[in-house]
Amino acid sequence: MLIDTHVHIGKVLDFEMSEEDVIGSMDRYGIDFSLVSDVNAVEFDHAGCLIPKAWQTSQNEVFERTLRFARRYPDRIGAMPWMKLYAETPDDEFIRLLEENRHLVYGVKLHPFHSRVAPDDPRTEAVYDIARRYRLPVVSHTGGCEEARSIHLYNAAIAHPDISFVMVHMDLGTDNSRAIELLGKADNLYGDTTWVPLKSTLKAIERWGSGKLLFGSDNPIDGPDTYLHNKTGDRSLYQEYFNEFRAMISPEDYDNIMYRNAVRLFGIHQD
């Protein structure tokens, strides 16, 4: 079984990721279940400039779009609403959508790079109240700007020991060493493999064990064959996770990272 805990839909900025690409790639590369967020919740562009409000999509519309996808494929797609932190706070309509569709929702997604709000900023408390009340893990991008440094997610995990937190990317664009160090300092803090070199994942396993890591990919950010190759046509590092990685660790450790930890952390039902 394979579970991808970090998948997207949506079209905004230079992102263009369709529901058809997600399902098609899952079929092609043997992914059994994906946790999906809609990138249309971005508030700041790649340069850190605020996107005009007229060009943004509201929190509830983003959530509804994610839910519609999960309703079409409830046995294959789980909703992970991307939370807008800079200018919006979850309102009564958001709570209604969550309560009516709780069986489709597996966590909440933060993106400090595209909201420019750190996970330990007071503005995130409304999200953590929801995560606590509905027993949802919090998954957050790390890397790329000060607000997205892993130390801020670690601070949030320490301050909220009753909530599970996942460091997506484990500090994208670095050697991952700082994020790996933080993994062992909070029982409720985990990492994912999205764009993480295999050598860093192996280092994390050696240091803290396989129970701290989850498979994630950003599929289909590089197109419908993200699992196979990147935008330049070079072999995707995810092929290493699907193939070489299996021979480098025990079968139990491999299964933990590729699906068992996700089943446990997010409450994903197995057939």
C-alpha positions as CSV (number, residue, x, y, z in Angstrom):
1,M,0.0,0.0,0.0
2,L,1.1,3.6,-0.7
3,I,-0.3,6.7,0.8
4,D,0.8,10.2,-0.4
5,T,0.2,12.7,2.4
6,H,1.0,15.8,0.3
7,V,-0.9,16.3,-2.9
8,H,-2.5,19.3,-4.5
9,I,-5.1,20.6,-6.9
10,G,-5.7,24.1,-8.2
11,K,-4.6,26.7,-10.7
12,V,-3.0,29.9,-9.4
13,L,0.4,31.7,-9.9
14,D,2.4,29.2,-11.9
15,F,0.6,26.2,-10.4
16,E,-1.7,24.1,-12.5
17,M,-2.8,20.8,-11.0
18,S,-6.0,19.2,-12.0
19,E,-8.1,16.5,-10.3
20,E,-7.7,14.4,-13.4
21,D,-3.9,14.6,-13.1
22,V,-4.1,13.5,-9.5
23,I,-6.3,10.5,-10.2
24,G,-4.4,9.5,-13.3
25,S,-1.0,9.6,-11.6
26,M,-2.4,7.6,-8.7
27,D,-3.6,4.9,-11.1
28,R,-0.3,5.0,-13.1
29,Y,2.1,4.8,-10.2
30,G,0.1,2.7,-7.7
31,I,-0.9,5.3,-5.1
32,D,-3.8,4.0,-3.0
33,F,-4.8,7.2,-1.1
34,S,-3.8,10.9,-1.3
35,L,-4.4,13.8,1.1
36,V,-5.2,16.8,-1.0
37,S,-5.0,20.6,-0.5
38,D,-6.1,23.3,-2.9
39,V,-3.3,25.8,-3.8
40,N,-5.9,28.5,-4.6
41,A,-5.7,29.5,-0.9
42,V,-2.3,31.2,-1.5
43,E,-2.2,34.8,-0.2
44,F,1.3,35.9,-1.2
45,D,3.2,35.1,-4.4
46,H,6.6,33.5,-4.7
47,A,8.3,36.9,-4.2
48,G,6.5,37.5,-1.0
49,C,4.1,40.1,-2.4
50,L,0.5,40.1,-1.3
51,I,-1.9,39.0,-4.0
52,P,-4.7,41.5,-4.5
53,K,-7.9,40.4,-2.7
54,A,-9.9,40.5,-5.9
55,W,-7.6,37.8,-7.3
56,Q,-7.8,35.5,-4.3
57,T,-10.2,32.7,-3.6
58,S,-12.0,32.8,-0.2
59,Q,-11.2,30.2,2.5
60,N,-14.6,28.6,2.3
61,E,-14.6,28.3,-1.5
62,V,-11.2,26.6,-1.4
63,F,-12.6,24.2,1.2
64,E,-15.7,23.5,-0.8
65,R,-13.6,22.7,-3.9
66,T,-11.4,20.3,-1.9
67,L,-14.5,18.6,-0.4
68,R,-16.1,18.1,-3.8
69,F,-13.0,16.2,-5.0
70,A,-13.0,14.0,-1.9
71,R,-16.7,13.3,-2.3
72,R,-16.1,12.0,-5.8
73,Y,-13.4,9.6,-4.6
74,P,-14.0,9.0,-0.9
75,D,-12.0,5.8,-0.9
76,R,-9.0,7.4,-2.6
77,I,-8.9,11.1,-1.7
78,G,-8.9,12.8,1.7
79,A,-9.5,16.6,2.1
80,M,-6.8,18.6,3.8
81,P,-8.1,22.2,3.8
82,W,-5.4,24.8,3.1
83,M,-5.9,27.5,5.8
84,K,-5.6,31.2,4.8
85,L,-3.9,32.8,7.8
86,Y,-3.0,36.4,6.8
87,A,-6.4,38.0,6.1
88,E,-9.0,35.3,7.1
89,T,-10.1,33.4,10.2
90,P,-12.2,30.3,10.0
91,D,-15.8,31.4,10.3
92,D,-19.1,29.6,11.1
93,E,-19.5,28.5,7.5
94,F,-16.1,26.8,7.6
95,I,-17.1,25.0,10.8
96,R,-20.4,23.9,9.2
97,L,-18.6,22.5,6.2
98,L,-16.2,20.7,8.5
99,E,-18.8,19.2,10.7
100,E,-21.0,18.1,7.8
101,N,-18.0,16.5,6.0
102,R,-15.8,15.4,8.9
103,H,-15.5,11.9,7.4
104,L,-13.8,13.4,4.4
105,V,-11.3,15.6,6.3
106,Y,-8.1,14.2,7.6
107,G,-6.1,17.3,8.7
108,V,-5.5,21.0,8.1
109,K,-2.8,22.6,6.0
110,L,-0.7,25.6,6.8
111,H,1.6,27.3,4.2
112,P,3.7,30.0,6.0
113,F,5.6,30.8,2.7
114,H,2.3,31.7,0.9
115,S,0.6,33.3,3.9
116,R,3.7,34.9,5.5
117,V,2.3,33.9,8.9
118,A,4.5,31.6,11.1
119,P,3.0,28.6,12.8
120,D,3.8,30.1,16.2
121,D,2.1,33.4,15.3
122,P,-1.0,34.1,17.5
123,R,-3.1,34.3,14.3
124,T,-2.8,30.5,14.0
125,E,-4.6,29.8,17.3
126,A,-8.0,29.7,15.7
127,V,-6.7,26.9,13.4
128,Y,-5.3,25.0,16.4
129,D,-8.6,25.3,18.2
130,I,-10.2,23.6,15.3
131,A,-7.5,20.9,15.1
132,R,-7.9,20.2,18.8
133,R,-11.7,20.1,18.7
134,Y,-12.0,17.8,15.7
135,R,-8.8,15.8,16.4
136,L,-7.0,16.8,13.2
137,P,-3.3,16.8,12.6
138,V,-1.7,20.1,11.4
139,V,0.5,19.8,8.3
140,S,2.8,22.7,7.4
141,H,5.2,23.7,4.7
142,T,8.6,24.5,6.0
143,G,11.4,26.3,4.1
144,G,11.9,29.4,1.9
145,C,11.4,32.3,4.3
146,E,11.7,33.2,8.0
147,E,8.0,32.5,8.7
148,A,8.4,29.0,7.2
149,R,11.5,27.9,9.1
150,S,11.0,24.6,10.9
151,I,11.8,26.1,14.3
152,H,8.4,27.9,14.2
153,L,6.5,24.7,13.7
154,Y,8.5,23.1,16.5
155,N,7.5,26.0,18.8
156,A,3.8,25.4,17.8
157,A,4.2,21.7,18.6
158,I,5.7,22.3,22.0
159,A,3.0,24.8,22.8
160,H,0.2,22.4,21.7
161,P,1.3,18.9,22.8
162,D,-2.2,17.5,22.2
163,I,-2.0,18.2,18.4
164,S,0.1,16.3,15.9
165,F,2.3,18.4,13.5
166,V,4.0,17.5,10.3
167,M,7.0,19.4,8.8
168,V,6.4,19.2,5.1
169,H,9.8,19.3,3.2
170,M,11.8,19.4,6.5
171,D,13.1,22.9,5.5
172,L,13.0,23.0,1.7
173,G,16.2,24.0,0.0
174,T,18.5,23.1,3.0
175,D,20.4,20.0,4.0
176,N,17.4,19.2,6.3
177,S,19.8,18.9,9.3
178,R,18.0,21.4,11.5
179,A,14.6,19.9,10.8
180,I,15.9,16.4,11.5
181,E,17.3,17.6,14.8
182,L,14.0,19.0,15.8
183,L,12.1,15.8,15.0
184,G,13.3,14.2,18.2
185,K,12.6,17.1,20.5
186,A,8.8,16.9,20.4
187,D,6.8,13.6,20.5
188,N,4.0,15.2,18.4
189,L,6.3,16.4,15.6
190,Y,6.8,14.5,12.3
191,G,8.5,15.1,9.0
192,D,7.5,14.3,5.4
193,T,9.6,13.3,2.3
194,T,8.4,16.0,-0.1
195,W,11.5,17.0,-2.1
196,V,13.7,15.5,0.7
197,P,16.8,13.7,-0.6
198,L,16.9,10.1,0.2
199,K,20.1,10.5,2.2
200,S,18.3,13.0,4.6
201,T,15.4,10.5,5.1
202,L,17.9,7.8,5.9
203,K,19.7,10.1,8.3
204,A,16.3,10.8,10.1
205,I,15.5,7.1,10.3
206,E,18.9,6.3,11.8
207,R,18.5,9.2,14.3
208,W,14.9,8.8,15.4
209,G,13.4,5.7,13.8
210,S,10.9,5.2,11.0
211,G,7.9,6.2,13.1
212,K,8.7,9.9,12.6
213,L,8.4,10.1,8.8
214,L,5.6,10.1,6.2
215,F,5.7,9.8,2.4
216,G,4.7,13.0,0.6
217,S,5.4,14.3,-2.9
218,D,3.7,17.6,-4.0
219,N,2.1,15.6,-6.8
220,P,1.3,16.7,-9.5
221,I,3.4,19.9,-9.2
222,D,5.7,18.8,-12.1
223,G,2.8,17.5,-14.2
224,P,0.9,14.2,-14.4
225,D,4.2,12.2,-14.3
226,T,5.6,14.0,-11.2
227,Y,6.3,10.6,-9.7
228,L,8.4,9.7,-12.7
229,H,10.4,12.8,-13.7
230,N,10.7,16.5,-13.0
231,K,9.9,19.4,-15.3
232,T,13.3,19.1,-17.1
233,G,12.8,15.3,-17.7
234,D,15.3,14.1,-15.1
235,R,14.3,11.1,-13.0
236,S,12.2,12.0,-10.1
237,L,13.6,11.4,-6.6
238,Y,10.3,9.7,-5.9
239,Q,11.4,6.8,-8.1
240,E,14.2,6.3,-5.5
241,Y,11.6,6.1,-2.8
242,F,9.5,3.6,-4.8
243,N,12.6,1.5,-5.8
244,E,16.0,1.8,-4.2
245,F,14.8,2.9,-0.8
246,R,13.0,-0.4,-0.3
247,A,16.4,-2.3,-0.3
248,M,18.1,0.2,2.0
249,I,15.9,-0.3,5.1
250,S,13.8,-3.1,6.7
251,P,10.4,-4.0,5.3
252,E,8.8,-2.7,8.5
253,D,10.5,0.7,8.2
254,Y,9.6,1.0,4.6
255,D,5.9,0.2,5.2
256,N,5.9,2.7,8.2
257,I,7.0,5.5,6.0
258,M,5.1,4.7,2.9
259,Y,1.7,4.1,4.5
260,R,1.5,2.9,8.1
261,N,2.4,6.1,9.8
262,A,-0.2,7.9,7.7
263,V,-2.9,5.4,8.6
264,R,-2.1,5.9,12.3
265,L,-1.6,9.7,12.3
266,F,-4.5,10.7,10.0
267,G,-6.9,7.8,10.8
268,I,-7.0,6.5,7.2
269,H,-9.1,3.4,6.9
270,Q,-7.5,0.4,5.2
271,D,-9.4,-2.0,3.0
